Amino acid sequence: MSPKRRVLIVCDSYPPVLGGSEIEAQRVASGLIARGHQVRVLCSGGGPMPKVSEWVDPAGVPVSILTRDATGATKDRLFALQVALNLFDRRDEYDIVYFLMQGLHLAAGLPTAHALGKTAVMKISGDGIITTMQRSRLGRLELGWLMKWRVPVMLLNENMMREAESAGFRREQLVWMPNPVEIDKFRPAQPGEASEWRSAHGIPREVFCVVYTGRLSHEKGIRELLQGFAGAAREIPNAFLVLVGDGPMRSELESLASSLGVADRVRFVGRVPLMEVPFWLRAGDVFALTSPNEGFSCALVEAMASGLACVVSDIPANRQLVEDGVQGITVPYDGIDRISAALRQLASDPPTRQSMGVASRQTAENYSIERVVDRYENLFDSAVQSRQ
């Protein structure tokens, strides 16, 4: 049994801010707390965070919100200062500092933790981030400290491992750490569930329903997905696309749907409470994620846990979850014709969709909170031992 640890998780943003890293932080924190570890999150504030300094979130995680009204560079500097001060002031309350993502708070917090003799670990959440860090003085400083002090660095896929090694990290310092999924909450639909949810939300019961969940932003490849769907919809009379989420591209995408002649077959659901996301996934027949870059998509693994066949971009992060022809179909992220063909193929072959959905669920179970928290406990144990 792993010793009980006292952990501070330092992350710039945290739920109800939506994003893969934010959701990962909350799930890991609540999973560790369920096993008897003491965990506290240090994060920045501003909307939609509550306007308090100390808060216990809906998952039961204690959260210290270190900034309130500051924005932009001022907020970044204030948050970094507050992180360093909190690490010092709370030095008797924790043993391990988990830095989630890079930034000024890492530059302030990492040397503070090191000077206090605390064990530190760090997670980077996407392809290209280490390369981007190498281009700035601050990023090079952070990378240098991580290497010099042999801080375990968690990464999400093999491409990120190669990127880190190219930057100078030793392989033994790098740890593959996937994002967890709540497999009890994200589960396959029971008979009648999908049609009931569709009817309650104005979606025809008998459509072939393609679902996307996440931000409506350029880095998610939504324009190509919408164009690919429009191509498939010309041959699939009952095709319907549901986009769950919001973001800066929404108006552009609404105009694009109109110009493509599919506005009446695309539903922009907007941002929904986190508790609703599993229901929208269970209402779908297929999940689509055609982004050009991912680390380890929480949205994808949630859809897989929900028992959906998936059409995904052929990138390293997605290939570690979806084998072409097994859990779904891989396509070029900008391959509009290939996206259309994949959707047509799955629309016309319900038995294959079902078998892919079963395989998706089986794969997602490998990333349950229980299994991922096991990996965190092993990491903490080895990181503490290496400092002794």
C-alpha positions in Angstrom: 0.0 0.0 0.0 1.3 3.4 -0.9 2.2 5.8 1.9 -0.3 8.7 2.3 1.0 11.8 0.7 0.4 15.5 1.2 0.2 17.1 -2.3 -0.2 20.6 -3.6 -1.4 20.7 -7.2 -0.4 24.0 -8.9 -2.4 24.9 -12.0 -3.2 28.2 -13.6 -6.9 27.3 -14.3 -9.2 24.7 -12.8 -12.9 23.7 -13.2 -15.4 25.2 -13.7 -12.9 26.5 -16.4 -13.3 23.8 -19.1 -10.3 22.0 -20.6 -8.5 18.7 -20.6 -5.8 19.8 -18.2 -8.4 21.3 -15.8 -10.6 18.2 -15.8 -7.5 16.0 -15.3 -6.4 18.0 -12.3 -9.8 17.6 -10.7 -10.1 13.9 -11.4 -6.6 13.1 -10.1 -7.1 15.3 -7.0 -10.4 13.6 -6.1 -9.0 10.2 -6.9 -6.1 10.8 -4.5 -8.3 12.1 -1.8 -10.6 9.0 -2.1 -7.5 7.0 -1.2 -6.7 9.0 1.9 -4.1 11.4 0.5 -4.2 15.1 1.5 -4.6 17.2 -1.6 -5.0 21.0 -2.2 -5.2 22.8 -5.5 -3.6 26.3 -5.9 -5.0 28.1 -8.9 -5.8 31.5 -10.3 -9.2 33.1 -10.3 -11.5 35.2 -12.4 -14.7 34.1 -14.2 -16.2 31.5 -14.0 -14.4 30.7 -10.8 -16.2 31.6 -7.5 -15.3 34.9 -6.0 -13.7 33.4 -2.9 -10.2 32.7 -1.7 -10.9 29.2 -0.2 -13.3 26.8 -1.7 -14.2 23.1 -1.7 -15.3 22.2 -5.2 -18.2 19.9 -6.1 -15.8 16.9 -6.3 -14.7 17.5 -2.7 -11.3 19.0 -3.5 -10.0 21.9 -1.4 -9.0 24.8 -3.7 -7.1 28.0 -2.9 -7.8 30.7 -5.4 -4.8 33.0 -5.4 -5.9 35.8 -7.7 -9.3 37.4 -8.0 -9.8 40.3 -10.5 -6.4 40.6 -12.2 -6.1 39.7 -15.9 -3.5 39.2 -18.5 0.2 39.7 -17.7 -0.7 41.3 -14.3 -2.6 38.1 -13.3 0.3 35.9 -14.5 2.8 37.8 -12.4 0.5 38.0 -9.3 -0.3 34.3 -9.6 3.4 33.4 -9.8 4.2 35.5 -6.8 1.3 34.0 -4.8 2.4 30.5 -5.8 5.9 31.1 -4.4 4.5 32.7 -1.2 2.0 29.9 -0.6 4.7 27.2 -1.1 6.7 28.9 1.6 3.8 29.7 3.9 2.3 26.2 3.6 5.7 24.4 3.8 4.6 22.3 6.8 1.4 21.2 5.1 2.7 19.3 2.0 5.4 17.0 0.9 4.9 17.0 -2.9 4.3 19.8 -5.4 2.6 18.8 -8.7 3.0 21.5 -11.3 0.5 21.2 -14.1 1.7 23.0 -17.2 4.4 25.5 -17.7 4.3 29.3 -17.2 5.5 32.0 -14.9 4.1 30.2 -11.9 6.5 27.3 -12.7 9.4 29.6 -12.9 8.5 31.0 -9.5 7.3 27.9 -7.8 9.9 25.3 -8.9 13.0 26.9 -7.4 10.9 27.7 -4.2 10.0 24.0 -3.9 13.6 23.0 -4.5 15.0 25.4 -1.9 12.5 24.1 0.6 13.6 20.5 -0.1 10.2 19.5 -1.4 9.6 16.8 -4.0 8.3 18.2 -7.3 6.7 16.6 -10.3 5.5 18.3 -13.5 3.1 17.5 -16.3 3.1 18.9 -19.9 -0.1 18.5 -21.7 0.4 18.7 -25.4 2.6 18.2 -28.4 4.9 21.1 -29.3 4.9 22.7 -25.9 8.5 21.8 -25.1 9.6 23.1 -28.5 7.7 26.3 -27.8 9.4 26.6 -24.4 12.8 26.3 -26.0 12.1 29.5 -28.0 11.8 31.8 -24.9 14.2 32.7 -22.2 11.7 31.8 -19.5 10.9 28.4 -21.1 14.6 27.6 -21.4 15.1 28.5 -17.8 12.3 26.2 -16.7 13.5 23.3 -18.9 17.0 23.8 -17.5 15.8 23.6 -13.9 13.7 20.5 -14.6 16.7 18.8 -16.1 19.2 19.9 -13.5 17.0 18.9 -10.5 15.8 15.7 -12.2 12.2 16.6 -11.7 10.0 13.8 -13.1 8.2 15.1 -16.1 4.9 13.5 -17.1 4.0 13.3 -20.8 1.0 12.1 -22.7 2.3 10.3 -25.8 5.3 8.9 -27.5 5.7 11.9 -29.8 6.1 14.1 -26.7 8.7 11.7 -25.3 10.8 12.2 -28.5 10.3 15.9 -28.3 11.6 16.0 -24.7 14.6 13.8 -25.5 15.5 16.1 -28.4 15.4 19.0 -25.9 17.9 17.2 -23.7 15.9 15.2 -21.2 17.1 11.8 -20.2 14.5 9.0 -20.9 14.5 7.9 -17.3 13.3 11.3 -16.2 10.2 11.1 -18.4 7.0 9.4 -17.3 4.0 8.4 -19.5 0.9 9.6 -17.7 -2.5 9.4 -19.4 -5.5 11.5 -18.4 -8.1 9.6 -16.4 -11.7 9.0 -17.3 -14.7 8.4 -15.0 -15.8 5.1 -16.5 -18.9 4.9 -14.3 -20.2 8.3 -15.4 -19.1 7.9 -19.0 -20.7 4.6 -20.0 -22.6 3.1 -23.0 -26.3 3.9 -23.4 -28.9 1.6 -22.1 -31.8 0.7 -24.5 -34.0 3.7 -25.1 -31.6 6.2 -23.4 -30.3 7.8 -26.6 -33.7 8.3 -28.2 -35.2 9.7 -25.0 -32.4 12.3 -24.7 -32.7 13.2 -28.4 -36.5 13.7 -28.1 -36.1 15.8 -25.0 -33.6 18.1 -26.8 -35.3 18.5 -30.2 -33.2 16.0 -32.2 -35.0 13.4 -34.3 -34.9 9.9 -32.8 -33.9 8.1 -36.0 -31.0 10.2 -37.2 -27.4 9.0 -37.6 -25.9 11.3 -34.9 -22.3 12.4 -35.0 -21.2 14.1 -31.8 -18.2 16.4 -31.0 -17.6 17.7 -27.5 -15.0 20.4 -26.8 -14.1 24.0 -27.6 -15.1 25.5 -30.9 -11.7 26.8 -31.8 -9.3 26.6 -34.7 -6.9 24.1 -33.1 -9.7 21.5 -32.8 -10.2 21.1 -36.6 -13.9 21.9 -36.4 -14.0 23.6 -39.8 -12.7 20.4 -41.5 -15.1 18.2 -39.5 -18.0 20.4 -40.6 -17.0 20.3 -44.2 -16.5 16.5 -44.0 -19.9 16.1 -42.4 -21.5 18.2 -45.1 -20.0 16.0 -47.8 -21.3 12.8 -46.0 -24.7 14.4 -45.5 -25.3 14.6 -49.2 -25.4 10.8 -49.3 -26.8 10.2 -45.8 -30.3 11.7 -45.6 -30.6 11.3 -41.9 -27.2 12.5 -40.9 -27.1 15.0 -38.0 -24.1 16.7 -36.3 -24.2 17.8 -32.7 -21.5 20.2 -31.5 -21.4 20.3 -27.7 -19.3 23.3 -26.4 -18.6 26.9 -27.3 -15.7 29.0 -28.3 -14.4 31.8 -30.6 -15.3 29.9 -33.9 -19.0 29.5 -33.2 -20.3 32.3 -35.4 -17.9 31.4 -38.2 -19.1 27.7 -38.0 -22.7 28.7 -38.0 -22.1 30.7 -41.2 -20.2 27.9 -42.7 -23.0 25.4 -41.9 -25.4 27.7 -43.7 -23.2 28.1 -46.7 -22.8 24.3 -47.0 -26.5 23.8 -46.9 -26.5 21.8 -43.6 -27.6 24.4 -41.1 -30.8 22.4 -40.4 -28.7 19.3 -39.7 -26.2 20.8 -37.3 -27.0 21.5 -33.7 -24.8 24.0 -31.8 -25.6 23.0 -28.3 -23.3 25.5 -26.7 -21.6 25.1 -23.3 -23.4 22.7 -21.0 -22.8 21.7 -17.4 -20.2 19.0 -17.0 -22.8 16.6 -15.7 -24.7 16.8 -19.1 -21.7 15.7 -21.3 -22.2 12.0 -20.7 -25.8 12.2 -21.8 -24.9 14.0 -25.0 -22.3 11.3 -25.8 -24.8 8.5 -25.1 -27.2 10.2 -27.5 -24.6 9.8 -30.4 -23.8 7.0 -32.8 -20.3 8.2 -33.6 -17.8 10.6 -32.0 -15.6 12.8 -34.2 -12.3 14.5 -33.3 -10.3 15.8 -36.2 -7.9 18.2 -34.5 -4.3 18.5 -35.8 -2.8 18.4 -32.4 -3.6 16.7 -29.1 -1.8 15.5 -26.0 -4.2 12.9 -24.7 -7.8 14.0 -25.4 -10.1 13.7 -22.4 -13.0 14.2 -24.8 -11.9 11.3 -26.9 -11.5 8.8 -24.0 -14.8 10.0 -22.6 -16.5 9.1 -25.9 -14.7 5.8 -26.0 -15.9 5.0 -22.4 -19.4 5.8 -23.7 -19.1 3.0 -26.2 -18.9 5.1 -29.4 -17.0 4.3 -32.6 -14.7 7.2 -33.3 -13.5 9.1 -36.3 -10.3 10.7 -35.3 -7.3 12.5 -36.9 -4.3 10.4 -37.6 -1.9 11.9 -35.1 0.2 10.2 -32.3 -2.1 11.2 -29.5 -5.1 9.7 -31.1 -3.3 6.6 -32.5 -2.4 5.5 -28.9 -6.2 5.2 -28.3 -7.8 4.4 -31.6 -6.4 1.7 -33.9 -7.7 2.2 -37.4 -10.5 -0.3 -38.0 -10.7 -1.4 -34.3 -12.1 1.4 -32.1 -12.8 3.6 -35.1 -11.3 5.1 -38.2 -8.3 7.4 -38.5 -8.2 10.1 -41.1 -5.9 13.0 -42.0 -6.9 16.0 -39.9 -7.4 18.1 -43.0 -8.7 15.3 -45.2 -12.2 16.5 -45.8 -13.0 13.7 -48.3 -11.6 11.1 -46.0 -13.7 12.4 -43.1 -16.7 12.2 -45.3 -15.9 8.7 -46.4 -15.4 7.5 -42.8 -18.7 8.9 -41.7 -20.5 7.3 -44.7 -18.9 4.0 -43.9 -20.0 4.0 -40.3 -23.5 5.2 -41.1 -24.0 2.3 -43.5 -22.6 -0.4 -41.2 -24.3 -0.5 -37.8 -22.7 -3.9 -36.8 -19.2 -2.5 -37.3 -20.2 0.6 -35.3 -21.3 -1.6 -32.5 -18.1 -3.7 -32.5 -15.9 -0.6 -32.6 -17.9 0.8 -29.7 -17.3 -2.3 -27.6 -13.6 -2.1 -28.4 -13.6 1.6 -27.5 -15.1 0.9 -24.1 -12.6 -1.9 -23.4 -9.7 0.5 -24.3 -11.1 3.3 -22.1 -11.3 1.1 -19.1 -7.5 1.1 -19.1 -7.6 4.8 -18.2 -10.1 4.6 -15.3 -9.4 7.0 -12.4 -8.4 4.0 -10.3 -5.7 2.8 -12.7 -4.4 6.3 -13.4 -4.2 7.1 -9.6 -2.2 3.9 -9.2 0.3 5.4 -11.6 0.4 8.6 -9.7 1.0 6.8 -6.4 3.9 4.9 -8.0 5.3 8.1 -9.4 5.1 9.9 -6.0 6.7 7.0 -4.2 9.6 6.9 -6.7 10.1 10.6 -6.7 10.2 10.9 -2.9 12.6 7.9 -2.7 14.9 9.5 -5.3 15.4 12.6 -3.1 16.2 10.6 0.1 
